[in-house]
Amino acid sequence: MVAGRLVAGRYRLTDRIGSGGMGVVWLAHDNRLDRMVAVKQLLLTPGLSAAAAEEANHRALREGRIAARLHHPHAIAVYDVAEEDGMPWLIMEYLQSRSLADMLEETGPIGHIETAAIGAQVASALAASHEAGIVHRDVKPANILIGDNGSVKITDFGISRATGDVTVTATGMVAGTPAYLAPEVARGDYPESPADVFALGAVLYMMIEGNPPFGNRDNTLALLHAVAAGEIEQPRSTGPLTRLLLDMLAKDPERRPTMRQAQDVLERVAATQDNTGQARTALIAAPAQERAKPEPTRREAPPQRVQQASPSRQQPRTTVEPALAPQQRHAPVPPQRLAPRQAPQQLEKPRRGIGLAVAVLLLAGLVAVGVVVAMIVNNRDNTSGGSNTTSQIDPSNGGSSSDVNFDTMSEFVRDYYSLLPDDTDAAYAKLAANYQGKNPRSSYDSFWGGIKSVTVDSVTEGTSGTSSVNVALTYVDKNGKSTSENRWVAVIDEGSGLVLYDSETF
């Protein structure tokens, strides 16, 4: 392939601007519309039979046409699909840019606000694609472009599937890295929109922590083993994004937020200010030569592994709300989950076919190194002591939040705070046992011992469902200093009465 070639009688190749396992990208001139475009020659997986190659070719053209349906400011547009010399070509929008992978190679890990700014733009494009019934299937840093003008766009919708670049090849070998694969995809399931949510969560994790959530492993099959088991390394530097990332990286796809929910949280975090009141500027808006390379993240102890347990079917699905406030008035509380908004309906897709084939091939590949995914899952299920980074309101344990209406919760919360700071015995008795466990009595008394008064300014319905309310509070400490705070409060009925199940600032 040489510069100057005319593709599809219209696109004149000028410069080769990229290449990878799935194809070669050229800068080209569209002679008909007099504009510059990116032209990608898709390379099919080597070793395919003639029939399989023909099917992959047709699939690539079909996937290209599907991707062309998506028009979004944060997605690289597909203008045209063509077939030349028996090979598929995609004609796409050209963005003068570099990939997120290249940027991270230069800068190293970046802060959570910069990460949220980039992630929100990617999530907005993926949310739109999911609502249109399109699953990306290959969200990774190399497919996220950072424009020279600061814009962020995701590219290559559906291309990995179109070219036959599945996780396990026909010989049972792993193609590429599974670092951003969702566990269900690693086990051979057909990728649905929750797989994109997981993949974006893994990318965001990588941007902050400096390594993927399953760690950096030289042995690809060992990495695939960890992915299939859903074992992630506990994040250490993700700050207000921690809860969101743990939800996005949930092993069970039903426990993950929708992409639109993730976008909402990322936008909120990206809009936060530092403690000087100065709005933080996203890294992506600065010229490359002005970007300061951050110091490598220090880890004073090896990352702990977190095996995310499969939740009970009776538990509500997750939602995502970040802890944005810099202070925590009570003892620190681990991330919590509430019921999410209804996820958009996805187009029905076959779950056997390629998924079953991949599952069989994956099993064959893992057997080669003595690792069987089924054994992983069984071992995990039989290990009841596995750490879970989040806690949920569990109706099976006596907590039933669904039958507590807003007025009842509002009255309970006002009664609770009316006891404070004078009667900490009665107030502490209104906390659920699990919340008392996370807020030892000594810490509780220490905090309220420094408070002169607390006033409930308002109680409003929680945005995440009827199990919670939002409370606006004003504290006056014993030095006379007044502080305002907004808290999310969950109230449940344990059968013997109402209790405050959990609470966090927001």
Secondary structure, 3 states (H helix, E strand, C coil): CCCCCEECCCEEEEEEEEEECCEEEEEEEECCCCEEEEEEEECCCCCCCHHHHHHHHHHHHHHHHHHCCCCCCCECCEEEEEEECCEEEEEEECCCEEEHHHHHHHHCCCCHHHHHHHHHHHHHHHHHHHHCCCCCCCCCHHHEEEECCCCEEECCCCHHHHCCCCCECCCCCECCCCCCCCHHHHCCCCCCHHHHHHHHHHHHHHHHHCCCCCCCCCCHHHHHHHHHHCEEECCCCCHHHHHHHHHHCCCCHHHCCCHHHHHHHHHHHHCCECCCCCECCCHHHCCHHHCCCCCCCCCCCCCCEEECCCCCCCCCCCCCCCCCCCCCCCCCCCCECCCCCCCCCCCCCCCCHHHHHHHHHHHHHHHCCCCCHHHHHHHHHHCCCCCCCCECCCHHHCCECCCCCHHHHHHHHHHHHHCCCCCHHHHHCCECHHHHHHCCHHHHHHHHHCEEEEEEEEEEECCCCCCEEEEEEEEEECCCCEEEEEEEEEEEECCCCEEEEEEEEC
